[in-house]
Amino acid sequence: MKKRFLRMVACVLCLCLLLSLSAVTAVGEELPDISALYKNKDIDASWDKDATVITLQGESASASEDTFVTVSGNTVTITGKGDYVLTGPLQGQVVIAAGEEDKVHLILQGAEIVSPEGPAIYEKSCDKLIVTLAEGTENVLADTLDIQEGEDRIASALYAEDDLSINGSGTLEVFGNSGNGIQSKADLIIAGGEITLQAANDGIKGRNSVLVLGGTLNITAENDGLVSSRKEKEDKGWIFIAGGEITIHTGSGAGEIKNIEAQGPWGRGRGGGWDWDDSGENDTPSRKGIKAENGITVTDGTLVLDTEDDALHSNSSLTIYGGTLSIRTGDDALHADEVTRIVGGEIDIAQCYEGIEGEKVEIAGGKISVVASDDGVNAAGGAQAETFGGWGRGGFDEADHTNNLLLISGGLLEVTAGGDALDSNGSIQMTGGVVGVFATSSMGEGPIDYNGSGTQSGGTLIVATTGGSYGSSGAMQGLATLAVSSISGASGEEIQVLDGSGTVLGRFTPKSGFDSVLVSSDSLPEGTGVTVTVGGESVYAGQMQDNAASYGDGFGQGGWGRQNRRRGW
């Protein structure tokens, strides 16, 4: 008990260190230090030359040393610490029932374990289970039926009651036929190996946390792909991706964008990530790619996500410092109930309902491309709205949205949206970066939409549109804005903005045709030279003018003054 208490304290201190470093990164943009979140044993793929060799023999097995190994029929039980090499086929189960201070190291060296009932590898008790995939070997784990242990239903091919780490360079195929593929009720670390996994429920689940340091993960799951589900502890329930190659397919994949508005009589409230059906009950299966209760952090790695539900979903915060993300989803690409923050990395969202969503959205760096059927970037959520007449998305929104903020201070952002390209239920602030957005200006939708204020003090903003305005809220305030109309811009034609010396200030390639371009930049005060090109051809060359007001802000010219605007109309 004393050691478990000390371990718990150490975990809390580690998370506090991580949070403190994350706070520093908001200013210095330094990567958080994760070295305190794992130990050398978690990543060490070597083992003792005197390790016990367990030879699996169909429906039985034998061990080279039997001090801590017993074989009863088709069940192998390990009761003490040490290194154990598993080799051969077994139609049965490997059970770890060691002391709470014992570390058990399993080396899979050409092991194929298929359990007719319960997990193929079932860790009931030990300090930590470490599984090494031996170099050059192919290994298989599969279960068939779930089991009931007290109040717990155990449904996973590889299951651990305690901490679980996986490393090595071999391959592992996992078939979670009864439910999950790989599951730990504590902390889960993946440091290596090539793991291909199919699961009837969730792919990989670490209740307390999931840390991915390396390896290759190919996950196909009927429900969520990578999950951490601990709710009641603030220092648990997180996912941290620091490397590796991760491919996730959930449910039916992205397929077609979900008919969100048809899920309820007036659609669904998008801010809190609610799932509505016609009865008003939340019984829709969760088929998200990466889902955590208390935070998701990505610093490196390659992620390819094809998901029926949200690609990355945090019920707390979501921060991306680096890595390469390729996303196709039937719902939101990046969603956090609190803050969604992007500091770096390359993010390609090729298909989604909404692209980047959070109560607050902060974009400080990175290269980001979004194609959304509805809003591209949306600062929404927080307190649930009091809606007029029970209306959802299209109603009179009476909620307090003072916490909703879209802040862009750096990076390259391109958005092509079917709804609002940049949307905030509160305010929008742009202080840096290069942003290119496209959306058709129509009743209630457009390139830019905010309930509070929209200000630009830095960076370069390029707006391509059809319909003759910035959107339902009008232009951003603070800098001179040049409007160039009567353009025949085709999808895929690049817009360039250059200053008087020919320096390119920004580029944007809309993925839709457009007839107007609006430009503002802190490098283009009124009266300075500016050139705007479309598809390499100049559409404007002259002095910077501030003519957005005469061009038409929102629907002010058509009787829809900004004071009468309601989101979703």
MARGULO-766160 format. One line per 2 residues: for each residue x, y, z of C-alpha. Coordinates in nm, 2 decimals, padded with zeros to 4 digits. Layout:
N
X/Y/Z; ... $
//
This chain:
569
00.00/00.00/00.00; 00.28/00.24/00.09 $
00.44/00.19/-00.26; 00.11/00.24/-00.43 $
00.06/00.57/-00.24; 00.41/00.69/-00.34 $
00.35/00.60/-00.70; 00.02/00.80/-00.69 $
00.20/01.10/-00.55; 00.47/01.07/-00.81 $
00.21/01.06/-01.09; 00.05/01.38/-00.95 $
00.39/01.55/-00.94; 00.46/01.44/-01.29 $
00.14/01.59/-01.42; 00.19/01.91/-01.22 $
00.53/01.94/-01.39; 00.37/01.88/-01.73 $
00.10/02.15/-01.67; 00.36/02.40/-01.55 $
00.57/02.35/-01.86; 00.26/02.38/-02.08 $
00.20/02.72/-01.92; 00.54/02.82/-02.03 $
00.48/02.71/-02.38; 00.20/02.96/-02.42 $
00.46/03.23/-02.42; 00.79/03.06/-02.54 $
00.63/02.79/-02.75; 00.86/02.53/-02.59 $
00.75/02.16/-02.61; 00.64/02.01/-02.28 $
00.89/01.78/-02.12; 00.75/01.43/-02.10 $
01.05/01.25/-01.95; 00.88/01.23/-01.61 $
00.59/01.04/-01.76; 00.78/00.72/-01.82 $
01.08/00.52/-01.71; 01.36/00.34/-01.88 $
01.19/00.00/-01.83; 00.89/00.12/-02.03 $
01.10/00.17/-02.34; 01.37/-00.09/-02.28 $
01.32/-00.39/-02.52; 01.60/-00.60/-02.39 $
01.56/-00.89/-02.14; 01.76/-01.11/-01.91 $
01.95/-01.39/-02.08; 01.83/-01.62/-01.80 $
01.46/-01.53/-01.87; 01.21/-01.81/-01.82 $
01.10/-01.95/-02.16; 00.74/-02.06/-02.18 $
00.68/-02.28/-02.48; 00.31/-02.27/-02.59 $
00.19/-02.60/-02.73; -00.16/-02.57/-02.87 $
-00.38/-02.65/-02.57; -00.09/-02.68/-02.32 $
00.24/-02.53/-02.24; 00.57/-02.59/-02.06 $
00.82/-02.36/-01.88; 01.20/-02.38/-01.85 $
01.17/-02.27/-01.49; 00.87/-02.32/-01.27 $
00.93/-02.11/-00.97; 00.66/-01.85/-01.07 $
00.49/-02.04/-01.36; 00.21/-02.30/-01.33 $
00.03/-02.47/-01.62; -00.32/-02.60/-01.57 $
-00.47/-02.73/-01.89; -00.46/-02.44/-02.14 $
-00.40/-02.17/-01.88; -00.05/-02.04/-01.80 $
-00.03/-01.85/-01.47; 00.27/-01.63/-01.38 $
00.28/-01.54/-01.01; 00.61/-01.35/-00.96 $
00.84/-01.08/-01.10; 01.08/-01.15/-01.38 $
01.13/-01.18/-01.76; 00.92/-01.44/-01.94 $
00.96/-01.53/-02.31; 00.64/-01.66/-02.48 $
00.68/-01.86/-02.80; 00.45/-02.08/-03.00 $
00.07/-02.12/-03.03; -00.19/-02.15/-02.75 $
-00.56/-02.20/-02.76; -00.59/-02.07/-02.40 $
-00.49/-01.79/-02.18; -00.19/-01.63/-02.01 $
-00.27/-01.49/-01.66; -00.05/-01.27/-01.45 $
-00.13/-01.29/-01.08; 00.18/-01.15/-00.91 $
00.24/-00.94/-00.61; 00.16/-00.57/-00.61 $
00.53/-00.48/-00.61; 00.62/-00.72/-00.89 $
00.71/-00.60/-01.23; 00.64/-00.87/-01.49 $
00.81/-00.85/-01.83; 00.65/-01.06/-02.11 $
00.85/-01.11/-02.43; 00.64/-01.22/-02.72 $
00.87/-01.41/-02.96; 00.64/-01.57/-03.22 $
00.35/-01.62/-02.98; 00.00/-01.68/-03.10 $
-00.26/-01.68/-02.82; -00.63/-01.72/-02.89 $
-00.84/-01.74/-02.58; -01.18/-01.91/-02.60 $
-01.30/-01.71/-02.30; -01.16/-01.39/-02.15 $
-00.85/-01.20/-02.26; -00.56/-01.38/-02.43 $
-00.32/-01.20/-02.19; -00.50/-01.12/-01.86 $
-00.30/-00.92/-01.60; -00.50/-00.95/-01.27 $
-00.23/-00.82/-01.03; 00.13/-00.69/-01.04 $
00.30/-00.35/-01.02; 00.34/-00.31/-01.39 $
00.31/-00.54/-01.70; 00.57/-00.47/-01.97 $
00.51/-00.64/-02.31; 00.81/-00.65/-02.55 $
00.75/-00.75/-02.92; 01.08/-00.93/-03.00 $
01.26/-00.80/-03.31; 01.18/-00.99/-03.63 $
00.89/-01.18/-03.48; 00.52/-01.19/-03.56 $
00.27/-01.23/-03.28; -00.11/-01.26/-03.24 $
-00.35/-01.20/-02.96; -00.72/-01.27/-02.98 $
-01.02/-01.32/-02.75; -01.35/-01.48/-02.82 $
-01.59/-01.42/-02.54; -01.60/-01.17/-02.25 $
-01.60/-01.27/-01.89; -01.75/-01.12/-01.57 $
-01.52/-01.05/-01.28; -01.73/-00.92/-00.98 $
-01.89/-00.61/-01.11; -01.65/-00.57/-01.40 $
-01.71/-00.70/-01.75; -01.37/-00.79/-01.90 $
-01.38/-00.76/-02.28; -01.04/-00.72/-02.43 $
-00.78/-00.93/-02.61; -00.50/-00.78/-02.39 $
-00.62/-00.66/-02.05; -00.43/-00.52/-01.75 $
-00.57/-00.42/-01.42; -00.25/-00.22/-01.35 $
00.00/-00.02/-01.56; 00.08/-00.16/-01.90 $
00.37/-00.07/-02.14; 00.43/-00.21/-02.49 $
00.77/-00.18/-02.66; 01.00/-00.36/-02.91 $
01.02/-00.37/-03.28; 00.83/-00.69/-03.37 $
00.47/-00.71/-03.50; 00.15/-00.78/-03.31 $
-00.19/-00.85/-03.45; -00.48/-00.79/-03.20 $
-00.83/-00.91/-03.25; -01.07/-00.77/-02.98 $
-01.37/-00.98/-03.08; -01.56/-00.94/-02.75 $
-01.50/-00.57/-02.71; -01.17/-00.37/-02.69 $
-00.84/-00.46/-02.84; -00.59/-00.34/-02.57 $
-00.70/-00.21/-02.24; -00.54/-00.10/-01.91 $
-00.74/00.02/-01.60; -00.44/00.23/-01.51 $
-00.17/00.40/-01.72; -00.09/00.27/-02.07 $
00.23/00.34/-02.26; 00.31/00.24/-02.62 $
00.68/00.29/-02.70; 00.74/00.07/-03.01 $
00.63/-00.22/-03.22; 00.40/-00.25/-03.52 $
00.05/-00.31/-03.39; -00.24/-00.39/-03.62 $
-00.57/-00.40/-03.42; -00.93/-00.47/-03.49 $
-01.19/-00.42/-03.22; -01.56/-00.47/-03.18 $
-01.57/-00.18/-02.94; -01.28/00.05/-02.86 $
-00.93/00.00/-03.01; -00.68/00.10/-02.74 $
-00.80/00.22/-02.39; -00.60/00.34/-02.10 $
-00.84/00.44/-01.82; -00.60/00.67/-01.64 $
-00.38/00.78/-01.93; -00.24/00.69/-02.27 $
00.11/00.79/-02.37; 00.23/00.71/-02.72 $
00.61/00.75/-02.77; 00.67/00.56/-03.09 $
00.58/00.25/-03.29; 00.32/00.20/-03.56 $
-00.05/00.17/-03.47; -00.31/00.06/-03.73 $
-00.65/00.07/-03.55; -00.98/-00.03/-03.69 $
-01.25/00.00/-03.42; -01.63/-00.01/-03.44 $
-01.64/00.26/-03.17; -01.36/00.49/-03.04 $
-01.00/00.43/-03.16; -00.77/00.56/-02.88 $
-00.94/00.64/-02.54; -00.86/00.76/-02.19 $
-01.18/00.76/-01.98; -01.10/00.86/-01.62 $
-01.34/01.14/-01.52; -01.31/01.19/-01.15 $
-00.94/01.28/-01.12; -00.81/01.60/-01.29 $
-00.46/01.45/-01.32; -00.59/01.14/-01.51 $
-00.80/01.08/-01.82; -00.54/01.23/-02.06 $
-00.38/01.13/-02.39; -00.03/01.24/-02.49 $
00.11/01.16/-02.84; 00.49/01.23/-02.87 $
00.57/01.02/-03.17; 00.49/00.71/-03.38 $
00.27/00.65/-03.68; -00.10/00.62/-03.60 $
-00.38/00.53/-03.84; -00.73/00.51/-03.70 $
-01.06/00.41/-03.87; -01.37/00.41/-03.66 $
-01.73/00.31/-03.74; -01.80/00.35/-04.11 $
-01.52/00.60/-04.14; -01.58/00.95/-04.27 $
-01.82/00.84/-04.55; -02.06/01.13/-04.59 $
-02.08/01.42/-04.35; -02.34/01.35/-04.08 $
-02.68/01.51/-04.13; -02.63/01.70/-03.80 $
-02.94/01.92/-03.84; -03.16/01.62/-03.89 $
-03.07/01.47/-03.55; -03.33/01.68/-03.37 $
-03.63/01.88/-03.46; -03.42/02.20/-03.47 $
-03.07/02.05/-03.50; -02.84/02.01/-03.21 $
-02.65/02.25/-02.98; -02.30/02.24/-03.12 $
-02.12/02.41/-02.84; -02.10/02.13/-02.59 $
-02.06/01.85/-02.84; -02.41/01.73/-02.77 $
-02.55/01.42/-02.95; -02.92/01.45/-03.01 $
-03.17/01.21/-03.15; -03.54/01.27/-03.21 $
-03.63/01.16/-02.85; -03.37/01.41/-02.71 $
-03.17/01.12/-02.55; -02.80/01.08/-02.59 $
-02.78/00.72/-02.71; -02.56/00.77/-03.02 $
-02.25/00.54/-03.01; -01.92/00.72/-02.97 $
-01.71/00.66/-03.28; -01.43/00.91/-03.23 $
-01.07/00.87/-03.33; -00.89/01.00/-03.02 $
-01.10/01.08/-02.72; -01.00/01.19/-02.36 $
-01.18/01.32/-02.06; -00.91/01.55/-01.93 $
-00.69/01.67/-02.22; -00.52/01.56/-02.54 $
-00.16/01.68/-02.63; 00.02/01.61/-02.96 $
00.39/01.71/-02.99; 00.50/01.48/-03.27 $
00.41/01.18/-03.48; 00.21/01.11/-03.79 $
-00.17/01.07/-03.75; -00.41/00.96/-04.02 $
-00.76/00.96/-03.90; -01.07/00.84/-04.09 $
-01.36/00.86/-03.84; -01.73/00.85/-03.83 $
-01.74/01.08/-03.53; -01.50/01.35/-03.41 $
-01.14/01.29/-03.51; -00.98/01.43/-03.19 $
-01.22/01.50/-02.90; -01.14/01.63/-02.55 $
-01.39/01.70/-02.28; -01.12/01.94/-02.14 $
-00.84/02.09/-02.36; -00.67/02.00/-02.68 $
-00.32/02.12/-02.77; -00.12/02.05/-03.08 $
00.25/02.15/-03.08; 00.37/01.95/-03.37 $
00.33/01.64/-03.59; 00.15/01.57/-03.91 $
-00.23/01.52/-03.90; -00.44/01.40/-04.20 $
-00.81/01.40/-04.11; -01.13/01.29/-04.27 $
-01.44/01.28/-04.04; -01.82/01.28/-04.05 $
-01.83/01.53/-03.76; -01.58/01.76/-03.60 $
-01.21/01.73/-03.68; -01.06/01.90/-03.36 $
-01.30/01.95/-03.07; -01.24/02.06/-02.71 $
-01.51/02.16/-02.46; -01.26/02.42/-02.32 $
-00.95/02.54/-02.51; -00.83/02.41/-02.85 $
-00.48/02.54/-02.91; -00.25/02.49/-03.21 $
00.11/02.59/-03.17; 00.27/02.40/-03.46 $
00.25/02.10/-03.69; 00.09/02.04/-04.02 $
-00.28/01.97/-04.01; -00.48/01.88/-04.32 $
-00.86/01.85/-04.26; -00.99/01.73/-04.59 $
-01.34/01.65/-04.48; -01.55/01.74/-04.18 $
-01.87/01.90/-04.05; -01.69/02.15/-03.84 $
-01.31/02.19/-03.85; -01.16/02.33/-03.53 $
-01.39/02.39/-03.23; -01.36/02.49/-02.87 $
-01.50/02.73/-02.61; -01.18/02.92/-02.69 $
-00.97/02.85/-03.00; -00.61/02.98/-03.01 $
-00.39/02.94/-03.32; -00.04/03.05/-03.26 $
00.15/02.85/-03.53; 00.14/02.56/-03.77 $
00.02/02.50/-04.12; -00.35/02.43/-04.12 $
-00.59/02.35/-04.40; -00.96/02.30/-04.34 $
-01.25/02.20/-04.57; -01.58/02.20/-04.38 $
-01.94/02.15/-04.48; -02.04/02.39/-04.20 $
-01.81/02.61/-03.99; -01.44/02.60/-04.04 $
-01.31/02.74/-03.71; -01.57/02.78/-03.44 $
-01.53/02.94/-03.09; -01.85/02.81/-02.92 $
-01.96/02.61/-02.62; -01.91/02.67/-02.25 $
-02.24/02.73/-02.07; -02.53/02.57/-02.24 $
-02.76/02.81/-02.42; -03.10/02.91/-02.30 $
-03.28/02.89/-02.64; -03.60/03.05/-02.73 $
-03.88/02.80/-02.77; -03.64/02.51/-02.72 $
-03.47/02.58/-03.05; -03.12/02.44/-03.11 $
-02.87/02.58/-03.35; -03.11/02.81/-03.53 $
-03.27/02.97/-03.23; -03.24/03.30/-03.04 $
-02.92/03.24/-02.85; -02.95/03.38/-02.50 $
-02.63/03.22/-02.35; -02.34/03.42/-02.20 $
-02.06/03.39/-02.46; -01.81/03.62/-02.29 $
-01.56/03.32/-02.27; -01.59/03.24/-02.64 $
-01.28/03.37/-02.82; -01.11/03.29/-03.15 $
-00.75/03.42/-03.12; -00.51/03.40/-03.42 $
-00.15/03.51/-03.34; 00.05/03.31/-03.59 $
00.07/03.03/-03.84; -00.08/02.96/-04.18 $
-00.45/02.89/-04.18; -00.66/02.81/-04.49 $
-01.04/02.75/-04.46; -01.30/02.66/-04.72 $
-01.64/02.64/-04.55; -01.99/02.57/-04.64 $
-02.11/02.77/-04.33; -01.90/03.04/-04.16 $
-01.53/03.02/-04.22; -01.43/03.20/-03.90 $
-01.71/03.19/-03.63; -01.72/03.30/-03.27 $
-02.01/03.32/-03.04; -01.80/03.58/-02.86 $
-01.51/03.77/-03.03; -01.24/03.72/-03.29 $
-00.89/03.87/-03.25; -00.62/03.84/-03.51 $
-00.28/03.97/-03.41; -00.05/03.77/-03.65 $
-00.02/03.49/-03.90; -00.15/03.45/-04.25 $
-00.52/03.35/-04.28; -00.71/03.28/-04.60 $
-01.09/03.20/-04.58; -01.36/03.12/-04.82 $
-01.74/03.10/-04.76; -02.04/03.21/-04.96 $
-02.20/03.52/-04.81; -02.57/03.44/-04.76 $
-02.83/03.48/-04.49; -02.66/03.38/-04.16 $
-02.35/03.24/-04.32; -02.03/03.39/-04.45 $
-01.65/03.42/-04.43; -01.65/03.59/-04.08 $
-01.91/03.57/-03.81; -01.89/03.70/-03.45 $
-02.14/03.80/-03.18; -01.90/04.03/-03.00 $
-01.62/04.22/-03.18; -01.39/04.13/-03.46 $
-01.05/04.30/-03.46; -00.73/04.27/-03.66 $
-00.41/04.43/-03.54; -00.15/04.21/-03.72 $
-00.09/03.95/-03.98; -00.24/03.92/-04.33 $
-00.61/03.82/-04.39; -00.74/03.72/-04.73 $
-01.11/03.67/-04.78; -01.25/03.51/-05.09 $
-01.63/03.50/-05.13; -01.93/03.51/-05.34 $
-02.24/03.70/-05.25; -02.10/04.04/-05.19 $
-01.99/04.07/-04.82; -01.76/03.96/-04.54 $
-02.04/03.77/-04.38; -02.32/03.82/-04.13 $
-02.10/04.02/-03.90; -01.92/04.23/-04.15 $
-01.55/04.32/-04.18; -01.28/04.29/-03.91 $
-01.20/04.62/-03.76; -00.86/04.78/-03.70 $
-00.68/04.78/-04.04; -00.75/04.92/-04.38 $
-00.94/04.66/-04.59; -00.92/04.65/-04.97 $
-01.22/04.49/-05.16; -01.17/04.37/-05.51 $
-01.49/04.25/-05.69; -01.60/04.12/-06.03 $
-01.34/03.84/-06.02; -01.37/03.51/-06.20 $
-01.18/03.29/-05.95; -01.19/02.92/-06.00 $
-01.15/02.65/-05.74; -00.78/02.58/-05.70 $
-00.66/02.91/-05.82; -00.41/03.08/-05.59 $
-00.46/03.43/-05.45; -00.15/03.62/-05.37 $
-00.11/03.95/-05.19; 00.21/04.15/-05.25 $
00.33/04.48/-05.11; 00.47/04.76/-05.32 $
00.82/04.61/-05.34; 00.68/04.28/-05.47 $
00.72/04.08/-05.14; 00.45/03.82/-05.10 $
00.26/03.88/-04.78; 00.02/03.59/-04.81 $
-00.11/03.32/-05.03; -00.45/03.14/-05.03 $
-00.60/02.87/-05.25; -00.97/02.84/-05.21 $
-01.13/02.50/-05.28; -01.43/02.67/-05.44 $
-01.50/02.93/-05.70; -01.52/03.30/-05.59 $
-01.60/03.64/-05.74; -01.46/03.88/-05.47 $
-01.14/03.92/-05.27; -01.09/04.13/-04.96 $
-00.74/04.19/-04.81; -00.61/04.35/-04.49 $
-00.26/04.34/-04.35; -00.05/04.52/-04.09 $
00.21/04.55/-04.37; -00.04/04.74/-04.59 $
-00.14/05.07/-04.43; -00.37/05.28/-04.63 $
-00.20/05.45/-04.92; 00.09/05.20/-04.96 $
00.14/05.00/-05.28; -00.04/04.66/-05.31 $
-00.09/04.40/-05.58; -00.35/04.12/-05.57 $
-00.32/03.83/-05.81; -00.55/03.54/-05.89 $
-00.41/03.24/-06.08; -00.09/03.44/-06.15 $
-00.29/03.73/-06.31; -00.31/04.07/-06.15 $
-00.66/04.17/-06.05; -00.55/04.48/-05.86 $
-00.24/04.69/-05.86; -00.23/05.03/-05.70 $
-00.26/05.19/-05.36; -00.41/05.02/-05.05 $
-00.76/05.15/-04.99; -01.00/05.11/-04.70 $
-01.31/05.04/-04.91; -01.47/04.75/-04.72 $
-01.74/04.97/-04.57; -01.87/05.06/-04.92 $
-01.84/04.70/-05.03; -02.10/04.58/-04.78 $
-02.06/04.46/-04.42; -02.29/04.18/-04.34 $
-02.65/04.24/-04.44; -02.66/04.60/-04.33 $
-02.73/04.71/-04.68; -03.02/04.47/-04.72 $
-03.21/04.56/-04.40; -03.03/04.30/-04.18 $
-02.84/04.53/-03.96; -02.57/04.37/-03.74 $
-02.78/04.46/-03.43; -03.05/04.22/-03.55 $
-02.81/03.93/-03.63; -02.87/03.59/-03.47 $
-02.63/03.31/-03.52; -02.76/03.04/-03.75 $
-03.01/03.25/-03.94 $
//
